[in-house]
Each structure stands twice: as C-alpha cells, then as structure tokens.
Amino acid sequence: MTRRLQSILVLTVMMLCGGAAFAQSAMTFYDTNGWARESWRLQDVGKVTFDGGNIVVKLAMDTYAVDMNEVLSIKFTDYEEPDPTSIVKIDTDAALVRITNDENAIRILGTRDASVAIWSMTGQQIYDNRRWQGEEINISHLDRGIYIITINNTTFKFKK
C-alpha cells in the first residue's frame, strides 16, 4: 500500500470519527482520473473498514467494497454537490513533499524551512518544530506504531 493511500485512509477514519464537526454531508471516493466514483451520506455510513485490498463501506441496508487501487482520494463533500466545498486553492508545492523513514529517523524531501509536527494516534503531540530547516528528525525513542506527521499543513502517516 502506498504512503499516499495510507495517509488517505488514516485521514478518512479520523474524519469519520469526528464527522459531526464538519458541515459536509457526504463521503465521496474519487477514482484515479479524479472523477467522483461513489458518494454516501455521512448519516447513512455505519462503518468503514479495510479488508484485503478493499475499502468496505457499511450502510444500514447495504455494504459496498471499493478497490483501494482505484481510489485516488476520499473527500468530505456536500451530498447534493459532490465537488469539495472546503478546498479553495490547491498548493502544487505540497504535492512535491514526501517523507522517508526508518527505525531511527524521518527525512522530509521536497521542502525546507517548514513547520513540522508529529502526533500519535491517540492525539498526543510528540514533536513540534515551527522552524524546521531540513534536518533529519530523530524518532528512535518512539514506540512501534502508526504516527501522523504534518508538514506545512500537508499530512502524512508513517509506521515505526
């Protein structure tokens, strides 16, 4: 599973947990061409799980399985108008940012002079550097698990 897809999946789960806090009323899956493929009202979504290579959406009466390889993004939208309502500008520089990591360090590629924060899956902030200058970030002290890293408002998931 690619890091981009992993990030999308973690954010989807996080958004579903806090879905009531958002004005959007639907969860929309966009295919690899950028077209809205599937859309469900948030009030109808009972559960989202991952089974093999599929994202499984459980509604009250039906269950849908969507192949993860066919999903470019998952966005929270207005059900009546499936174009995302919360995006006003796409930052093309953010698309160039990527991370690599091993057991001891994270390396951020594609940017310098950034604000960087790392969060545990329980919401605890582990690292915060608003003036990061391109140096490796030591993660040797972290327990094994899944973490979220935010770089200038671009979010990634990584596994230690």
Secondary structure, DSSP 8 states (H G I E B T S, - for coil): --HHHHHHHHHHHHHHHTGGGSS--EEEEEETTS-EEEEEEGGGEEEEEEETTEEEEEESS-EEEEEGGGEEEEEEEBTTB-S-SS-----TTGGG-EEEE-SSEEEEES--SEEEEEEETTS-EEEEEEEE-S--EE-TTS-SSEEEEEETTEEEEEE-
